[in-house]
Amino acid sequence: MGEDIGSEMSFRSFGHLLRYGEPVIRRAVPLAMALSSVSNPNISMMETLSKFSHDSDQEVAHNAIFAMGMLGAGTNNARLAAMLRQLAVYHAKDPANLFMVRLAQGLTHLGKGTLTLSPYHSDRAIMSPVAVGGLLAALISFLDVKNIVLGKSHYILYYLVSAMQPRMLVTFDEEIHPLSVSVRVGQAVDVVGQAGKPKTITGFQTHTTPVLLAHGERAELATEEYIPLTPVMEGFVIVRKNPDYVSGS
């Protein structure tokens, strides 16, 4: 979790477990995939889960469909949304699978695309134990999906609420009045240990706040007109007018 290379290595191991593992192990693997890539619609993982959403073992199919929802939670990912629409048609006659598809669709469009389930914050440097606890509680209940989630204990899904947080960047002035400022949003670059003032983002676009930050993206102020009162531009940020700023400089 939260570490790209380790996540890729674990994905390879998950592939072996799905092909050669016993039924109980195969049922758990889609959930492990979901946990390793929450709110990060990784294409190779999406394709694998899409394949197992048609599995002959009903519980593997249920878990794979739910894992697809976890993978794209709050991202509004068009490719995933199209996959889930096709699944809804395919499973139209099966109420259990259709329930899972609707659940996954709801997660994909979480907060109309303004929320995330990712437990990491502060440039993905800090993990929220409460958020991880909520995710684990929901995912572990899926190990016995027939009796818990598809039985009478579907309210276990409310545990996911503890992991929900806004993924937008909103700026305020010192009186906490909303303030629109220009920000550059691009892919985050790891600059740990580099000398001087290296660029922290690459391939950026300039937007005006409020702005949505996707997985692996970072924002920085486009001008020096305002000074942020926090080193991490994420969530709700208070900015102060720069007294030394001269317009046009």
C-alpha positions, -999 to +999 in steps of 0.1 A: +000+000+000+012+035-008+044+023-024+043+019-062+071-007-068+059-029-039+024-027-052+035-039-087+054-068-072+024-078-050+002-076-081+024-102-098+021-125-068-017-120-067-018-132-104-002-165-094-026-169-064-056-163-086-045-189-111-032-216-088-047-209-054-074-228-036-110-213-037-108-196-003-075-179-014-089-169-048-119-152-030-095-130-009-072-119-037-095-093-054-100-077-020-062-076-015-059-060-049-085-034-039-066-025-007-033-021-025-047+003-050-076+022-034-089+051-055-062+045-080-077+030-112-046+010-124-054-003-159-037-037-155-056-043-122-088-032-137-084-056-166-076-085-142-106-078-119-129-074-150-118-109-161-126-124-127-160-106-124-172-133-148-157-162-128-175-194-123-171-191-085-198-167-075-179-153-045-148-145-066-171-127-090-188-107-061-154-097-046-139-088-080-169-065-088-167-048-054-129-045-058-134-027-091-155-001-072-128+003-046-102+007-073-120+036-089-137+051-058-144+087-063-125+090-096-154+090-121-131+069-143-148+066-177-132+032-186-143+017-153-178+032-155-182+016-190-170-018-177-195-016-149-223-007-172-215-038-193-214-059-162-249-046-151-263-058-185-245-092-182-257-098-146-292-083-151-309-116-141-287-122-110-298-099-081-267-107-059-242-098-087-263-068-098-263-055-062-225-057-063-224-038-096-246-010-083-224-008-052-193-005-074-209+021-096-219+041-065-183+040-052-169+050-086-190+082-086-184+088-049-195+123-040-199+130-078-162+125-081-151+149-053-143+123-026-116+096-023-112+065-001-074+067-002-061+065+034-030+086+025-027+123+029+000+150+030+015+141-004+009+104+003+035+106+032+011+099+061-014+071+064-046+075+084-050+045+107-088+053+111-093+052+073-073+019+069-094+004+098-126+013+080-114-002+047-102-034+064-135-038+083-154-036+051-130-058+030-127-085+057-166-088+058-164-097+021-144-129+030-179-143+038-198-121+013-229-145+011-237-143+048-226-108+057-229-083+028-255-102+009-272-114+041-285-092+068-254-073+078-250-051+047-247-020+070-210-031+075-204-011+043-209+021+063-174+015+077-161+029+044-173+063+055-143+066+079-120+065+049-139+091+028-122+125+024-124+153-002-098+151-029-102+187-040-080+217-032-099+246-018-082+279-008-094+304+018-081+338+030-072+344+067-109+352+075-118+318+061-136+333+031-133+312-001-106+326-023-099+317-060-062+316-068-042+302-097-026+268-091-005+245-112-016+208-110+006+181-124+022+147-117+041+147-084+079+142-088+100+127-059+126+153-051+138+139-018+176+144-014+180+166-046+201+197-043+188+232-050+151+239-058+141+211-082+107+211-099+082+192-077+056+186-105+058+177-142+034+181-171+013+206-152-019+225-162-029+259-146-063+259-130-082+282-106-092+268-072-112+249-062-096+221-082-096+183-080-064+163-074-062+128-089-040+100-075-003+109-077-010+146-085+003+176-067-006+213-067+015+245-062+006+281-064+011+296-099+021+331-087+038+345-056+008+368-049-002+345-020+017+325+005+002+292+017+002+287+055+009+249+050+037+232+031+012+207+016-012+220-010-041+196-004-076+197+010-085+230+026-056+255+025-054+290+041-033+315+020-020+349+031-014+379+008+023+383+000+033+418+013+063+418-011+044+409-042+044+434-071+019+428-098+035+419-132+069+411-116 
